[in-house]
Amino acid sequence: MNVALGGTFDPIHDGHRALFERAFELGDVTVGLTSDDLAPKTRHEERHVRPFAERKRALEDELAAFAEEYGRDYEVRELSEPTGIAVEPRFDALVCSPETEANAERINELRRERGLDELDIEVVPRVEAEDGGVISSTRIVRGEIDEHGALTPGDTAREQ
């Protein structure tokens, strides 16, 4: 099975790792990584996002471990639009978070319009931080939590 997922992944955290794990459980994985132009447009809140090349290196480091564990192949491709790679015919499934499920449904609409089979949409539940809130890159960048959801009182937010 060919599995797609996409995002900005900056910084990578346990919520992202849950997405990666589910994707590799299903098959070979292609990750669409938002371009430097697209990344700010996909944020609900304005914040600093590291350059594409830095995010790609960090992402590939994470994916390599999952690929080895599951005996799968992976690829990272640049996304220049939100629907990105998932509208390509070669994919069978799309892994997403509850926050991006509506975009996954939109991708299936586009696939139907193009005469393609719909993707199986796998929605991975949110991963909670120790305070019960969701682990998110924005909370990490603000200095509220670390990548595993532990509270980080007194830590400073990521420098811009």
N, C-alpha and C positions, 0 to 999 in steps of 0.2 A: 504494500500500500504506500502511496506517496502522500505525505502529510505536509500541509503548509501552516505556518503561523507567522504573525508579524507584530512588530512593535518598535519602540525606541530603545528599550532595555538600558536605561541609564539612571541610576546604577542597577545592576542585576541583583535581585533579591530572591528570597524563598518562594514568593508568589510566582515569579518567572520560572524558577526551577520546577515548580509543580506543572507548569505548562510544558516545559521541555520534557519532563519525565513522561507525561501522558503522550506527547507526540512520538517519542521514541518507542514507547510501548506499542504504538500502532504501526509504525513503519519507518521508512527512510524520510528524513526531515529536510525541508527547505524553509529557512527563516528569512522573511523579508524584513530588513532593517531600514527604518525610516532614514531618508536622506537628510542632509543638513537643512535643506529648504522645507521639507515636510515635517520634520520633528516638532518645531514650534507650533505648527498648525494643528497638531494632534493633542496638544496639552489642554487640559481643562483650566489650568492655572499657569500663568507665565512663570518660567523658571529657567535657570541655566541648564543647557544640555551639552554634553561634551561633543566634540567633532566626530563625524562618522567613522573615521579611521580608528580612533581610540575605542569607540563603542564596538566596532567590528572585532578588534583584537580581543577585547574582554569577552565578547559573545562567543567567539570561536574557542577560547579557552574553556568556557563552560560546556559548550556543545561537544567538544572532543571527549570529555569524560563520559557523558551520556552515550555517545556513539559507541565508545569502546565497551561500556557496560552492556549495552543492548545488541551489539553486533550490527549496527546500522550505519548507513551513510548519511552525511549531512552536507548542506550547502548554505551559505549566507549570500543573499542578494540584496541589492539596494532597492528600496521602495521610494518611488517618486509620487505616488498617489495612494490614497487610503485603501482602495480595493486591490491594488498591487498585483502580486503574482498569483493570487488565488483564483483569478478569472481565467488562468491558463488551463487548457484541457487536461494536462497530465496529472492533476491532483485529484485525490479521492476523498480527502478529509481535511478539515480545518479545525485547529485547536484554538480556542479563545477563552477569554475570561468573561464573567458576567457583564463587565463594563463594555466589552467589545462585541457582545452577542448580536446587537442590532446591525453592526457593520457586517458581521458574518451572514446575516439574513439578506442584507443588501447584495452581498457577493453572489448568493444563490439566485437572487432576482436577475442579476446581470448574466449569470451563466444560463438561466432559462431563456432569456432574451436572445442569447447567442446560440441556442440550440445545444447547449452542453448539459451533461448530467449535473444534478445538484451535488454538492459536497455533503458528506456526513459532518455535522457540526458537533464537536465535542467541547462542551462548556466545562471548564475546570473551576471548581469552587475557589473563592477567595481564601487566602491564607491570612489568619489573624495574627496580629502582634500581641504581646503579652497584656496590653491594656484593652484588648477586645476590638480595637480598631483594625482596619485592613492594613496589611503591609503594602506600602506603595513607595515608588521612587521619590515622589514629591515629599513624603514624610521623612524619608531618609535624608534627602537634600536639605530639608529644613533643620535637621539635627534632632528630630523627635525620637527616632528609632534607628536601630542598625539593620543590616540586610536580613537578619533573622527575626526581626520584630521585637528585640529587646529594647526597653526604654533607655534612652541615652540623655538623662537630664544633665544639664551643664555643658553638653557638647555644643559646639558651634556648627551652624549650617555650613554646607559646602561653599567654599569661596567661589565667587563669580569669576 
